[in-house]
Amino acid sequence: IGSLQKLVSLVVKDCGELEGIPSEIGCLTSLEHFELVYCMRVDELTDSFSQLTALTHIVIDRCGIQGLPDLAQLNKLECLTLNCCRQLQSLPASVGHLCSLKTLDITACSALKSLPDELGQLSGLRLCLKDCIGLKVLPVSVSELHPKIVGCYGLMPCVFKDQPTFFSW
């Protein structure tokens, strides 16, 4: 896969036996769009993922990932979608340093307990949280983003870390 340096889009879908993404993916220097869908045995993304500096969109849907690698180098990333990643426990703080990130959509990631404080630094971010029942508190900085929150029942009433407040649903 590392020899496909001009590849712009990669969709890995319905690979029930796939256990990981090869580290050679970091060689795909032109990759702009990456989707990993219905790959339940994939529990992590290789650290070389951070070398995909041309990425603008990442979709991870119904996979077994528990966390994401450092994403600080993905300066062009505009959209990150995490859907039904029921083992996902956290996001790296580096997500809050992705200055091009416009949309962060997290749906039905039931093991997700918190979001990084650094997210609040992304003033133009559209944050959508849906059915993330494991979320209990949000960083105060996230309140500035006016997030769209639906079905995150652990947040009702929502208490931001160190500052009680309520969301208007």
C-alpha positions in Angstrom: 0.0 0.0 0.0 2.9 2.4 0.7 3.7 2.6 -3.0 0.4 4.2 -3.9 1.7 7.7 -3.2 -0.7 9.4 -5.6 -3.8 7.8 -4.0 -6.2 10.5 -3.0 -9.1 8.5 -1.4 -9.0 5.3 0.5 -12.2 3.5 1.7 -11.6 0.3 3.7 -15.1 -1.2 4.2 -16.6 -4.5 5.5 -13.3 -6.1 6.3 -14.3 -8.3 9.2 -11.0 -10.1 9.4 -8.8 -7.0 9.1 -7.0 -6.6 12.5 -5.0 -3.4 11.7 -4.0 -0.8 9.3 -0.4 -1.3 8.0 2.1 1.3 9.0 3.0 1.8 5.3 -0.2 3.9 5.1 2.0 6.8 6.3 3.6 6.8 2.8 0.3 7.8 1.1 1.4 11.5 1.0 -1.4 12.5 -1.3 -4.3 10.9 0.6 -7.0 13.4 1.3 -10.0 11.2 2.3 -9.8 8.1 4.5 -12.8 5.9 5.6 -12.7 2.9 7.8 -16.1 1.3 7.9 -17.3 -2.0 9.5 -13.9 -3.2 10.5 -14.6 -4.3 14.1 -11.3 -6.0 14.7 -9.3 -2.8 14.0 -8.7 -1.5 17.5 -6.1 1.2 16.7 -4.7 3.3 14.0 -1.0 3.1 13.4 1.1 6.0 14.6 2.2 6.6 10.9 -1.3 7.8 10.4 0.0 11.2 11.6 2.2 11.4 8.5 -0.9 11.8 6.3 -0.6 15.5 6.2 -2.8 15.9 3.1 -5.9 14.5 4.8 -9.0 16.7 4.8 -11.6 14.1 5.8 -11.5 11.1 8.1 -14.5 8.8 8.7 -14.3 6.0 11.2 -17.6 4.1 11.4 -18.4 0.9 13.3 -14.8 0.0 14.2 -13.2 -1.4 17.3 -10.8 1.5 17.8 -10.1 2.5 21.4 -8.3 5.7 20.7 -6.7 7.8 18.0 -3.0 8.5 17.4 -1.5 11.9 17.7 -3.1 14.0 14.9 -1.2 17.2 15.4 0.5 17.1 12.0 -2.8 16.8 10.1 -3.1 20.6 9.5 -5.4 20.3 6.6 -8.0 18.1 8.3 -11.4 19.7 8.0 -13.8 17.0 9.0 -13.5 14.1 11.6 -16.5 11.7 11.9 -16.5 9.0 14.5 -19.6 6.9 14.3 -20.5 3.8 16.5 -17.0 3.3 17.7 -18.2 1.7 20.9 -14.7 1.0 22.3 -13.4 4.6 21.7 -12.5 5.9 25.2 -10.8 9.2 24.4 -9.6 11.7 21.8 -6.0 12.9 21.8 -5.4 16.5 23.0 -3.9 17.1 19.6 -7.4 17.3 18.1 -7.6 20.7 19.7 -4.7 21.9 17.7 -6.1 21.1 14.2 -6.7 24.7 13.1 -8.4 23.7 9.9 -10.9 21.4 11.6 -14.4 22.6 10.9 -16.6 19.6 11.8 -16.2 17.1 14.6 -19.1 14.7 14.5 -19.2 12.0 17.2 -22.2 9.6 17.3 -22.9 6.5 19.5 -19.4 6.2 20.9 -20.7 4.9 24.2 -17.3 4.3 25.9 -16.2 7.9 25.3 -15.9 9.5 28.8 -14.6 13.0 28.1 -13.3 15.4 25.4 -10.0 17.2 25.5 -9.9 20.7 27.0 -8.0 21.8 23.9 -11.1 21.5 21.7 -12.3 24.9 22.9 -9.4 26.5 21.1 -11.1 25.8 17.7 -13.4 28.7 17.6 -15.0 27.9 14.3 -15.6 24.2 15.1 -19.0 22.7 14.6 -19.2 20.1 17.3 -22.0 17.5 17.2 -22.4 14.9 19.9 -25.1 12.3 19.5 -25.9 9.3 21.7 -22.5 9.3 23.5 -24.0 8.0 26.7 -20.6 7.6 28.5 -20.0 11.4 28.5 -20.5 12.8 31.9 -18.8 16.2 31.8 -17.5 18.5 29.1 -14.6 20.9 29.4 -15.6 24.5 30.1 -13.9 25.6 26.9 -16.3 23.5 24.8 -19.3 25.6 25.9 -17.9 28.4 23.8 -18.4 26.2 20.7 -22.2 26.0 21.2 -22.2 22.2 20.5 -25.2 20.4 19.2 -25.9 17.6 21.7 -28.5 14.9 21.3 -29.1 11.8 23.4 -26.0 12.1 25.6 -28.0 11.3 28.6 -25.0 11.3 31.0 -24.8 15.0 30.4 -28.4 15.8 31.6 -28.2 18.1 33.3 -24.9 19.0 31.8 -22.1 19.9 34.1 -19.1 21.4 32.5 -15.9 20.6 34.3 -15.4 23.1 37.2 -18.5 25.1 36.2 -22.1 23.9 36.6 -24.4 24.9 33.8 -27.3 23.5 31.8 -27.8 23.0 28.1 -30.9 24.2 26.3 -32.0 21.2 24.3 
